[in-house]
Amino acid sequence: MVARLLDEDPEQAYAYSRIALRLASRVAAVREAAGFAAYATQKYAEALAEFRASRRMTGSVDLWPVMADCERGLGRPERAMDMAGGPEVQKLDKAGQVEMRLVAAGARRDMGQIEAAIVTLQGPELASTAVHSWTPRLRYAYADALLEAGREDEAREWFGKALEADKDGATDASDRLAQLDGVEFVDAMGEDDEHPSTAEAEAEAPGAAEQDDEDDEDDGVEEYYDEDDLEIEEVEDDDAEGSAKA
């Protein structure tokens, strides 16, 4: 249930994780699930504690990047940077290493080091034309950092590349491109709609309400006779069945 609800209803997922913890707190998968539920609801201290517990139980380093991101969430980007340089990073698979790079770049930005963040995201993974599950997010983060640095033309290029790789809509790269191009989205049904409201329309046509009441009465009569006709047809059908049996 935690996995099922995590994206659509993180608060409910968190509630389920608390129940799971009461029932099986010594199961590593339960601690990990509880960590992700807390992380999704921005309870970073709690998430970090659960991730650490899961790591102690399994010895795995897979949660290292998200643990570092919890440090960022707690306002400790320096600790996240220390973790990014730790030996655990070398034990991560390619996806984990890219995730760690994203966290490190975010920590650099937290500390106001935007140029260092841009350099952190550069590498063979960013330059590669191959598309992996992490490619859209890496390109998007790079474009966002470029935009913060005032390099708008380059940012537009990389938002475009992120969009090309983002087949599942994991980022809002299309919206960011539209913003850069000056496209504004307007609510077609907003309060400034030129069409008159229902109340205004009724005020302009005083006899409309009375006519609606008469129509409602007529509808009621028609419905009444329709029901009678139905009853008559059912009786006739019953008589027909009786004759057939006879």
Secondary structure, 3 states (H helix, E strand, C coil): CHHHHCCCCHHHHHHHHHHHHHHHCCCHHHHHHHHHHHHHCCCHHHHHHHHHHHHHHHCCCCCHHHHHHHHHHCCCHHHHHHHHCCHHHHHCCHHHHHHHHHHHHHHHHHCCCHHHHHHHHCCHHHHCCCCCCCHHHHHHHHHHHHHHCCCHHHHHHHHHHHHHHCCCCCCCHHHHHHHHCCCCCCCCCCCCCCCCCHHHHHHHCCHHHHHHHHHHHHHHHHHHHHHHHHHHHHHHHHHHHHHHHC
